């Protein structure tokens, strides 16, 4: 079984974009990312991807609805 890519492998080929956030939002992003064992950059990218996917009207099921359903499923080992 293959292991997931490391954060360094994921970051390869990425470009840096500056973003200004209020301090409390930055702290929440960092805390949430740490809870999921990912970097703040990864979390922000995931949220941007979800938002962009939700903008695609040709989807039969909205991405937001799919996430809502999937997040209610029990975790697997």
C-alpha distance (Angstrom), angle and dihedral (degrees) to the residues before:
residue distance angle dihedral
X1 . . .
X2 3.80 . .
X3 3.76 122.0 .
X4 3.80 123.4 -126.0
X5 3.81 116.1 -96.8
X6 3.79 118.9 -88.8
X7 3.79 120.3 -112.8
X8 3.82 88.9 -106.2
X9 3.82 90.5 55.0
X10 3.81 91.1 48.9
X11 3.80 92.5 48.4
X12 3.83 92.3 54.3
X13 3.79 109.6 110.2
X14 3.81 94.6 14.6
X15 3.79 122.9 130.6
X16 3.79 124.4 -139.2
X17 3.80 118.0 -113.8
X18 3.78 122.2 -176.5
X19 3.80 117.6 -131.6
X20 3.80 129.8 -177.5
X21 3.80 116.7 -144.7
X22 3.79 133.1 171.1
X23 3.82 109.8 -100.8
X24 3.80 93.5 -112.8
X25 3.82 91.8 52.8
X26 3.80 90.9 48.1
X27 3.79 88.9 52.2
X28 3.82 91.8 49.2
X29 3.81 90.6 49.7
X30 3.81 91.2 50.9
X31 3.82 92.7 46.6
X32 3.81 93.1 47.7
X33 3.79 92.1 46.8
X34 3.82 90.9 50.2
X35 3.82 90.5 50.5
X36 3.82 88.1 56.4
X37 3.83 93.7 42.3
X38 3.81 92.3 -119.5
X39 3.79 134.2 112.7
X40 3.79 122.7 -94.7
X41 3.82 87.7 -114.5
X42 3.80 91.0 56.3
X43 3.80 91.7 49.5
X44 3.80 92.8 48.9
X45 3.83 90.3 48.6
X46 3.81 90.5 51.0
X47 3.79 91.4 51.1
X48 3.81 91.8 47.9
X49 3.82 90.7 48.5
X50 3.82 90.6 50.9
X51 3.80 91.2 49.4
X52 3.79 93.3 48.1
X53 3.81 91.9 46.3
X54 3.80 90.0 51.7
X55 3.81 88.1 57.7
X56 3.82 91.6 63.3
X57 3.83 104.4 96.7
X58 3.83 93.5 -173.3
X59 3.81 90.6 73.6
X60 3.79 112.2 108.6
X61 3.82 90.9 -148.1
X62 3.76 118.8 32.7
X63 3.75 115.0 -116.7
X64 3.80 90.2 -128.9
X65 3.83 90.4 55.5
X66 3.81 91.5 48.1
X67 3.82 91.4 50.9
X68 3.81 91.0 47.8
X69 3.83 91.4 52.7
X70 3.80 95.3 42.2
X71 3.80 93.1 47.9
X72 3.80 88.8 59.4
X73 3.81 93.2 58.7
X74 3.81 118.4 100.5
X75 3.80 116.8 -101.8
X76 3.79 118.4 -103.1
X77 3.76 125.6 -140.0
